[in-house]
Amino acid sequence: MVAEHTLREAHPTERAVGVAYYVSDADGIGGRLRESPEDFRVRELEAFDAEPLGADRGSYPELVVRVTLRDWDTNDFARRISDALQISRERVSWAGTKDKRAVTTQLFTLREVDPDDLPTIRGAEIEPLGRAGRRLSFGDLAGNAFEIRVADAVAEAPERVAETVRDLRAFAGAGGESADAAGADGDLAIGAPVGVPNYFGQQRFGSRRPVTHVVGLAIARNDPREAVRLYAGNPAETEPDDTRAARDRVDAAFGVTGNLDPAADGTGDGDWAACLDAIPGKLRFERSMVHRLADRGVAPDAPPDDEDWWHALEAVPSNLRRLFVNAAQSFLFNRVLSERLRRGLPFDRPVAGDVVCFADGDAPDDLYAPDTDRLQRVDEGRVDTVTRHCERGRAFVTAPLVGTETELGGGEPGEIEREVLADAGIEPGDFALPGEFDSAGTRRAILLRTDLDATVDGGDPRFAFALPSGSYATVLLREFLKRGPLDL
């Protein structure tokens, strides 16, 4: 066992989703992200081939376009272009959803559309590339390349960035030597390999009201009643007054004392009609759940696993149902990483009992990609051999995204995994759930490693790096800013 050591604690909002620590003890540079969309540029790295534009439309019905969006949410743009083309939204596909406050470049496929049909849309540059026989899907996204500016950083930013880079180089297994790798003034790190725990970022759980994981944990505990209450009730201090009041009313109907409004006592009256009167139209999924309770006249004290509670929970779209369970798995994963970090176990190499995966040979040249379909348990006699594979980027230590088919690790890593699950009251078999809630689970690399370019331009730090799909830029940037997740 490696001795436990002192770490800098994370922001309270992060700790609530399992992110307990920072790797670097350096003070933060402060500042703000996304002062303008141009401050946060994202370019997708896809593994998707297109035929020439002149390819037969019958065999290749999908038009492949590269789109650069400024200040557009991906889903909103998909609706806008489908409206402009007068086609179903289902004929618009993409590989990865991007944040609105950014400049993003990514591929879309448009089914049975010709280049001459492409509309002009404000804030969007649309370039036809070719045709394809199938639509884009999430599996086509290998990763993302980022260029990010931090506005209004502290005057000591150059020194703090350099110190943080040194800490992150050491964590990545690249050594703790100076990261000043370039000669030009203002260049703090050029191509410096850095690493951080591959946490799931705050976006996974909800930035202003992080509840998706607690809903998912209730689902895994076979308590759909509590899952409905946590989603439709359970107000957060960051929400508007009307939303908080509505959620307090839902809690009261369940018999829970209002946690923000002491006047909303927990009557347990099950008056779902009164709840619907209180819930504003903007909370459409919450309204859908409560509508189903009202339609069936569900008693608030009905058994917690009653079919009527499942029926209400299934009022939300299938992707949100999956997100609930995925967020629960992500929370448990974050907890495992935080405990590993607290105990001082390495992230860049295995210890006995770890489960590693191997590299995906089809990843783009400028990006590594762990292949979690190729797993191997590391026993004591294989630690040195697998460590060499990790040093060469051929293997990666993993932790579980727990599901019904998850095989937990051995040794101290397995001890951590089992302790986290026991503390949450969860077992792998609990994810044998109805419909979209069911999950077999998988594993995920625990180290997020990238070659970082960090510079200071006119006093504003700039960062450039690439990450594999499913990893979060904010998980790296939080180490530099040391601010709460709502400021990232």
C-alpha positions as CSV (number, residue, x, y, z in Angstrom):
1,M,0.0,0.0,0.0
2,V,1.3,3.5,-0.9
3,A,1.2,6.0,2.0
4,E,-1.7,8.4,2.0
5,H,-0.7,12.1,1.4
6,T,-2.1,15.5,1.7
7,L,-3.9,16.9,-1.4
8,R,-5.5,20.2,-2.2
9,E,-9.3,19.8,-1.8
10,A,-11.6,20.5,-4.7
11,H,-14.5,23.0,-4.8
12,P,-17.5,21.8,-2.8
13,T,-19.7,21.6,-5.9
14,E,-17.1,19.2,-7.4
15,R,-16.9,17.1,-4.3
16,A,-20.6,16.5,-4.5
17,V,-20.0,14.6,-7.8
18,G,-17.0,12.6,-6.6
19,V,-14.2,15.0,-7.7
20,A,-12.4,15.4,-4.3
21,Y,-9.0,16.8,-5.1
22,Y,-6.6,18.7,-7.4
23,V,-3.4,17.1,-8.6
24,S,-1.4,20.3,-8.5
25,D,-1.1,22.3,-5.3
26,A,-0.1,25.4,-7.2
27,D,-2.3,28.5,-6.7
28,G,-4.8,29.1,-9.5
29,I,-4.6,31.8,-12.2
30,G,-8.3,32.8,-11.7
31,G,-9.8,34.4,-14.8
32,R,-12.8,33.5,-16.9
33,L,-13.5,31.1,-19.8
34,R,-15.7,32.0,-22.7
35,E,-15.7,35.8,-22.4
36,S,-16.5,35.5,-26.1
37,P,-17.2,32.4,-28.2
38,E,-13.8,32.8,-29.9
39,D,-12.1,32.2,-26.5
40,F,-13.2,28.5,-26.7
41,R,-12.5,26.8,-30.0
42,V,-13.2,23.1,-30.5
43,R,-12.4,21.1,-33.6
44,E,-13.6,17.5,-33.8
45,L,-11.2,14.7,-34.7
46,E,-13.3,12.2,-36.5
47,A,-12.7,8.7,-37.8
48,F,-15.2,9.0,-40.7
49,D,-14.5,8.7,-44.4
50,A,-16.6,10.2,-47.2
51,E,-16.9,9.5,-50.9
52,P,-16.6,12.4,-53.4
53,L,-19.5,14.8,-53.8
54,G,-20.2,13.3,-57.2
55,A,-20.8,9.8,-55.7
56,D,-24.2,8.2,-56.5
57,R,-26.9,9.5,-54.2
58,G,-28.7,6.2,-54.3
59,S,-25.8,4.3,-52.8
60,Y,-24.5,7.2,-50.7
61,P,-27.7,9.1,-49.5
62,E,-25.9,11.0,-46.7
63,L,-24.4,14.5,-47.6
64,V,-21.3,15.0,-45.4
65,V,-20.7,18.7,-44.4
66,R,-18.2,20.4,-42.2
67,V,-19.8,23.0,-40.1
68,T,-18.2,25.8,-38.0
69,L,-20.6,27.2,-35.5
70,R,-20.3,30.4,-33.5
71,D,-22.5,30.6,-30.3
72,W,-24.7,27.7,-31.4
73,D,-25.9,24.8,-29.3
74,T,-25.5,21.6,-31.5
75,N,-29.1,20.5,-31.0
76,D,-30.5,24.0,-31.7
77,F,-28.5,24.1,-34.9
78,A,-29.7,20.7,-36.0
79,R,-33.3,21.9,-35.6
80,R,-32.5,25.1,-37.5
81,I,-30.9,23.4,-40.5
82,S,-33.7,20.8,-40.6
83,D,-36.3,23.6,-40.7
84,A,-34.3,25.5,-43.4
85,L,-34.1,22.3,-45.5
86,Q,-37.7,21.4,-44.7
87,I,-36.7,17.9,-43.7
88,S,-37.2,15.8,-40.5
89,R,-34.8,16.5,-37.6
90,E,-34.1,12.7,-37.8
91,R,-32.3,13.2,-41.1
92,V,-29.6,15.4,-39.4
93,S,-26.8,13.5,-37.6
94,W,-23.5,14.3,-35.8
95,A,-21.0,12.6,-33.7
96,G,-20.6,14.8,-30.7
97,T,-22.7,17.5,-29.0
98,K,-20.8,20.8,-28.3
99,D,-21.4,23.7,-25.9
100,K,-23.0,26.8,-27.1
101,R,-20.6,29.5,-25.9
102,A,-17.8,28.5,-28.3
103,V,-16.6,28.3,-31.9
104,T,-16.9,24.6,-32.9
105,T,-16.0,22.7,-36.0
106,Q,-17.6,19.4,-36.6
107,L,-19.1,17.1,-39.2
108,F,-22.8,16.6,-39.9
109,T,-24.6,14.2,-42.2
110,L,-27.8,15.3,-44.0
111,R,-29.8,12.4,-45.4
112,E,-31.0,12.8,-49.0
113,V,-29.7,16.4,-49.3
114,D,-27.7,17.9,-52.2
115,P,-25.0,20.5,-51.9
116,D,-27.1,23.0,-53.8
117,D,-29.8,22.7,-51.1
118,L,-27.6,23.9,-48.3
119,P,-29.0,27.1,-46.6
120,T,-27.3,30.2,-45.4
121,I,-27.5,30.3,-41.6
122,R,-26.3,33.1,-39.4
123,G,-23.3,32.1,-37.2
124,A,-22.7,29.0,-39.3
125,E,-20.2,28.2,-42.0
126,I,-21.3,25.1,-43.9
127,E,-18.9,23.3,-46.3
128,P,-20.0,20.2,-48.3
129,L,-17.3,17.5,-48.2
130,G,-18.7,14.4,-49.8
131,R,-21.3,11.6,-49.5
132,A,-21.5,8.6,-47.3
133,G,-23.6,5.4,-47.1
134,R,-24.5,5.8,-43.4
135,R,-25.1,8.6,-41.0
136,L,-22.7,9.8,-38.4
137,S,-22.9,8.4,-34.9
138,F,-21.1,8.9,-31.6
139,G,-18.6,6.1,-32.4
140,D,-17.2,8.2,-35.2
141,L,-15.9,10.8,-32.9
142,A,-12.3,10.0,-31.9
143,G,-11.7,13.2,-29.9
144,N,-11.5,17.0,-29.9
145,A,-8.8,19.5,-30.3
146,F,-9.1,22.7,-28.2
147,E,-7.7,26.2,-28.3
148,I,-8.7,28.1,-25.2
149,R,-8.0,31.6,-23.9
150,V,-8.4,32.6,-20.2
151,A,-9.4,36.2,-19.7
152,D,-8.5,38.4,-16.7
153,A,-6.0,36.0,-15.2
154,V,-3.9,37.1,-12.2
155,A,-0.6,38.9,-12.8
156,E,1.2,35.9,-11.5
157,A,-0.3,33.6,-14.2
158,P,2.9,32.8,-16.0
159,E,4.6,31.5,-12.9
160,R,1.5,29.6,-11.7
161,V,0.9,28.0,-15.1
162,A,4.6,26.9,-15.2
163,E,4.3,25.4,-11.7
164,T,1.1,23.6,-12.5
165,V,2.6,22.2,-15.7
166,R,5.5,20.8,-13.7
167,D,3.1,19.1,-11.3
168,L,1.0,17.6,-14.1
169,R,4.0,16.4,-16.0
170,A,5.1,14.5,-12.9
171,F,1.6,13.0,-12.5
172,A,1.6,11.9,-16.2
173,G,4.9,10.1,-15.5
174,A,6.8,12.6,-17.7
175,G,9.1,13.7,-14.9
176,G,8.9,16.9,-12.8
177,E,11.6,18.8,-14.6
178,S,11.0,22.3,-15.9
179,A,8.3,22.5,-18.5
180,D,9.8,25.6,-20.3
181,A,10.3,23.8,-23.6
182,A,10.4,26.7,-26.1
183,G,12.6,29.7,-26.6
184,A,10.1,32.4,-27.5
185,D,9.1,34.8,-24.7
186,G,5.7,33.9,-23.2
187,D,5.9,30.2,-24.1
188,L,5.4,28.3,-20.9
189,A,5.1,24.8,-22.3
190,I,5.3,23.6,-25.9
191,G,4.2,20.0,-26.4
192,A,4.6,19.2,-22.7
193,P,3.0,15.8,-21.8
194,V,0.7,16.5,-18.8
195,G,-1.8,14.3,-17.1
196,V,-4.8,14.6,-14.7
197,P,-7.3,12.1,-13.4
198,N,-9.8,11.3,-16.1
199,Y,-12.7,12.6,-14.1
200,F,-16.1,13.1,-15.5
201,G,-16.7,16.9,-15.6
202,Q,-19.5,18.8,-14.0
203,Q,-21.4,18.9,-17.3
204,R,-22.1,15.2,-16.8
205,F,-24.2,15.8,-13.7
206,G,-25.7,19.2,-14.4
207,S,-23.8,22.4,-13.7
208,R,-26.3,24.4,-11.8
209,R,-28.4,21.5,-10.4
210,P,-26.2,18.4,-10.3
211,V,-28.9,15.7,-9.7
212,T,-28.6,13.3,-12.6
213,H,-26.3,11.0,-10.7
214,V,-28.5,10.9,-7.5
215,V,-31.5,10.1,-9.7
216,G,-29.5,7.3,-11.3
217,L,-28.4,5.9,-7.9
218,A,-32.0,5.8,-6.8
219,I,-32.8,3.9,-10.0
220,A,-30.0,1.4,-9.4
221,R,-31.3,0.9,-5.8
222,N,-34.7,-0.1,-7.4
223,D,-36.4,3.0,-5.9
224,P,-38.1,4.7,-8.8
225,R,-40.3,6.6,-6.3
226,E,-37.3,8.4,-4.9
227,A,-35.9,8.9,-8.4
228,V,-39.0,10.7,-9.5
229,R,-39.0,12.9,-6.4
230,L,-35.3,13.8,-6.7
231,Y,-35.8,14.8,-10.3
232,A,-39.2,16.6,-10.1
233,G,-38.7,17.9,-6.5
234,N,-35.5,18.5,-4.7
235,P,-34.9,22.2,-5.4
236,A,-31.4,23.8,-5.7
237,E,-30.4,27.2,-4.4
238,T,-29.1,28.2,-7.8
239,E,-32.6,27.9,-9.4
240,P,-35.1,30.7,-10.1
241,D,-37.7,31.4,-7.4
242,D,-40.6,29.9,-9.4
243,T,-38.7,26.7,-10.0
244,R,-37.7,26.3,-6.4
245,A,-41.3,26.9,-5.3
246,A,-42.6,24.3,-7.7
247,R,-40.0,21.7,-6.6
248,D,-40.9,22.4,-2.9
249,R,-44.5,21.8,-3.8
250,V,-43.6,18.4,-5.3
251,D,-41.6,17.5,-2.2
252,A,-44.5,18.4,0.0
253,A,-46.8,16.1,-2.1
254,F,-44.3,13.3,-1.4
255,G,-44.3,14.1,2.3
256,V,-40.8,15.8,2.4
257,T,-40.4,19.0,4.2
258,G,-39.4,21.9,1.9
259,N,-35.7,22.2,2.0
260,L,-35.6,25.8,0.8
261,D,-39.0,27.1,1.9
262,P,-39.8,26.2,5.5
263,A,-43.5,27.1,4.8
264,A,-43.8,24.2,2.4
265,D,-44.2,21.5,5.0
266,G,-44.3,17.9,4.0
267,T,-48.0,17.2,4.0
268,G,-47.7,14.1,1.8
269,D,-51.1,14.9,0.2
270,G,-50.2,13.5,-3.2
271,D,-52.0,16.4,-4.8
272,W,-50.4,16.1,-8.2
273,A,-52.9,18.5,-9.8
274,A,-51.7,21.2,-7.4
275,C,-48.1,20.3,-8.3
276,L,-48.9,20.7,-12.0
277,D,-50.4,24.2,-11.3
278,A,-47.1,25.1,-9.6
279,I,-44.6,23.6,-12.1
280,P,-43.8,26.2,-14.9
281,G,-44.0,25.1,-18.5
282,K,-40.2,25.3,-18.9
283,L,-39.8,22.2,-16.7
284,R,-41.4,20.0,-19.4
285,F,-39.9,16.7,-18.3
286,E,-40.9,17.3,-14.7
287,R,-44.4,18.1,-15.8
288,S,-44.5,14.9,-17.9
289,M,-43.6,12.8,-14.9
290,V,-46.1,14.4,-12.6
291,H,-48.8,14.2,-15.3
292,R,-48.4,10.5,-15.3
293,L,-48.7,10.4,-11.5
294,A,-51.9,12.5,-11.7
295,D,-53.4,10.4,-14.5
296,R,-53.0,7.2,-12.5
297,G,-53.9,8.7,-9.2
298,V,-50.7,7.3,-7.6
299,A,-50.6,7.5,-3.8
300,P,-47.4,9.1,-2.5
301,D,-46.9,6.2,-0.1
302,A,-47.2,3.5,-2.8
303,P,-44.4,1.0,-2.6
304,P,-41.1,2.6,-3.8
305,D,-40.7,0.0,-6.6
306,D,-44.3,0.1,-7.7
307,E,-44.8,-0.1,-11.5
308,D,-46.6,3.3,-11.4
309,W,-43.3,5.0,-10.3
310,W,-41.4,3.4,-13.2
311,H,-44.2,4.5,-15.6
312,A,-43.7,8.1,-14.3
313,L,-40.0,7.9,-14.6
314,E,-40.2,6.7,-18.2
315,A,-42.0,9.9,-19.2
316,V,-38.6,11.4,-20.0
317,P,-36.9,10.8,-23.4
318,S,-34.8,7.6,-23.7
319,N,-31.5,9.5,-23.9
320,L,-32.3,11.1,-20.5
321,R,-33.1,7.7,-19.0
322,R,-29.7,6.5,-20.1
323,L,-28.1,9.7,-18.8
324,F,-29.5,9.0,-15.3
325,V,-27.7,5.6,-15.1
326,N,-24.6,6.8,-16.9
327,A,-24.3,9.7,-14.4
328,A,-24.5,7.3,-11.5
329,Q,-21.8,5.2,-13.0
330,S,-19.7,8.3,-13.6
331,F,-20.1,9.5,-10.0
332,L,-18.9,6.1,-8.7
333,F,-16.0,6.3,-11.2
334,N,-15.0,9.7,-9.9
335,R,-15.2,8.4,-6.3
336,V,-12.8,5.5,-7.2
337,L,-10.3,8.0,-8.8
338,S,-10.5,10.3,-5.8
339,E,-9.8,7.5,-3.4
340,R,-6.9,6.2,-5.5
341,L,-5.5,9.7,-5.6
342,R,-5.9,10.0,-1.8
343,R,-4.0,6.8,-1.2
344,G,-1.2,7.9,-3.5
345,L,-1.6,5.0,-6.0
346,P,-0.2,5.8,-9.5
347,F,-2.4,6.7,-12.5
348,D,0.3,6.3,-15.2
349,R,1.2,2.7,-14.4
350,P,-0.5,-0.3,-12.8
351,V,-0.1,-1.9,-9.4
352,A,-1.0,-5.5,-8.8
353,G,-4.7,-6.1,-9.2
354,D,-5.3,-3.3,-11.7
355,V,-7.2,-3.9,-15.0
356,V,-5.6,-2.3,-18.0
357,C,-6.8,-1.8,-21.6
358,F,-4.7,-1.4,-24.7
359,A,-4.4,1.3,-27.3
360,D,-6.8,1.6,-30.3
361,G,-4.6,1.4,-33.4
362,D,-7.2,3.1,-35.5
363,A,-7.0,6.4,-33.6
364,P,-5.9,9.6,-35.5
365,D,-2.2,10.2,-35.5
366,D,-2.4,13.2,-33.1
367,L,-4.5,11.4,-30.5
368,Y,-4.3,8.3,-28.4
369,A,-7.5,6.3,-27.7
370,P,-7.9,3.5,-25.2
371,D,-9.7,0.4,-26.4
372,T,-11.8,-0.8,-23.5
373,D,-12.8,-3.9,-25.3
374,R,-9.3,-5.3,-24.8
375,L,-8.8,-5.7,-21.1
376,Q,-6.2,-7.6,-19.0
377,R,-5.9,-8.1,-15.2
378,V,-2.3,-7.3,-14.0
379,D,-1.0,-9.8,-11.4
380,E,2.2,-9.2,-9.4
381,G,4.4,-10.9,-12.0
382,R,3.2,-8.8,-14.8
383,V,3.4,-5.3,-13.2
384,D,6.9,-4.4,-14.7
385,T,6.0,-5.6,-18.2
386,V,2.6,-3.8,-18.3
387,T,4.3,-0.7,-16.9
388,R,6.6,-0.6,-19.9
389,H,3.5,-0.8,-22.2
390,C,2.0,2.1,-20.3
391,E,5.2,4.2,-20.6
392,R,5.1,3.7,-24.4
393,G,1.4,4.6,-24.7
394,R,0.3,1.0,-25.5
395,A,-1.7,0.3,-22.4
396,F,-3.8,2.3,-19.9
397,V,-4.9,1.6,-16.3
398,T,-8.7,1.6,-16.0
399,A,-11.4,1.8,-13.4
400,P,-15.0,0.5,-13.8
401,L,-18.1,2.2,-15.0
402,V,-20.1,-0.3,-13.0
403,G,-22.7,-2.5,-14.7
404,T,-24.1,-6.0,-14.7
405,E,-21.0,-7.4,-16.6
406,T,-18.3,-5.5,-14.7
407,E,-15.4,-7.4,-13.4
408,L,-13.9,-5.6,-10.5
409,G,-10.2,-5.3,-9.9
410,G,-8.0,-7.2,-7.5
411,G,-5.6,-6.1,-4.8
412,E,-5.8,-2.6,-3.5
413,P,-7.5,-1.2,-6.7
414,G,-10.3,-3.8,-6.2
415,E,-10.5,-2.9,-2.5
416,I,-11.1,0.7,-3.5
417,E,-13.8,-0.2,-6.0
418,R,-15.6,-2.4,-3.6
419,E,-15.5,0.2,-0.8
420,V,-16.9,2.9,-3.0
421,L,-19.8,0.6,-4.2
422,A,-20.5,-0.5,-0.6
423,D,-20.6,3.1,0.6
424,A,-23.1,3.9,-2.2
425,G,-25.2,0.8,-1.4
426,I,-24.7,-0.5,-5.0
427,E,-23.7,-3.8,-6.5
428,P,-22.9,-4.5,-10.2
429,G,-26.1,-6.7,-10.4
430,D,-28.2,-3.7,-9.5
431,F,-27.9,-2.4,-13.0
432,A,-30.1,-5.2,-14.4
433,L,-32.9,-2.6,-14.9
434,P,-35.9,-2.3,-17.1
435,G,-35.6,-0.8,-20.6
436,E,-33.2,2.0,-21.2
437,F,-32.1,2.0,-17.6
438,D,-30.3,-1.4,-18.0
439,S,-26.5,-1.2,-18.3
440,A,-23.8,-3.9,-18.8
441,G,-21.1,-1.4,-17.8
442,T,-17.5,-1.0,-19.1
443,R,-14.2,0.3,-18.0
444,R,-12.5,3.7,-18.6
445,A,-8.9,4.9,-18.5
446,I,-8.1,6.7,-15.3
447,L,-5.3,9.0,-16.7
448,L,-6.2,11.8,-19.0
449,R,-2.9,12.6,-20.8
450,T,-2.2,15.1,-23.5
451,D,0.6,17.2,-25.1
452,L,-0.1,20.7,-23.9
453,D,0.9,24.0,-25.5
454,A,0.6,26.8,-22.9
455,T,1.5,30.4,-23.7
456,V,0.8,33.9,-22.4
457,D,-0.4,36.4,-25.1
458,G,-1.0,40.0,-23.9
459,G,-1.4,38.8,-20.4
460,D,-4.0,36.2,-21.2
461,P,-3.0,32.5,-20.9
462,R,-3.8,30.3,-23.9
463,F,-4.0,26.5,-23.9
464,A,-4.0,24.1,-26.9
465,F,-4.4,20.4,-26.5
466,A,-6.3,17.4,-27.9
467,L,-8.4,14.9,-25.9
468,P,-10.0,11.5,-26.7
469,S,-13.8,11.5,-26.9
470,G,-15.6,11.3,-23.6
471,S,-13.0,13.3,-21.8
472,Y,-13.5,16.9,-20.6
473,A,-11.4,20.0,-21.3
474,T,-12.5,21.5,-18.0
475,V,-11.0,18.6,-16.1
476,L,-7.6,19.8,-17.3
477,L,-8.3,23.5,-17.1
478,R,-9.6,23.3,-13.5
479,E,-6.1,22.5,-12.4
480,F,-4.9,25.9,-13.7
481,L,-7.8,28.1,-12.8
482,K,-8.7,26.6,-9.3
483,R,-12.2,28.0,-9.6
484,G,-15.6,26.5,-9.1
485,P,-17.2,24.5,-11.9
486,L,-19.7,27.3,-12.7
487,D,-16.8,29.6,-13.5
488,L,-15.2,27.1,-16.0
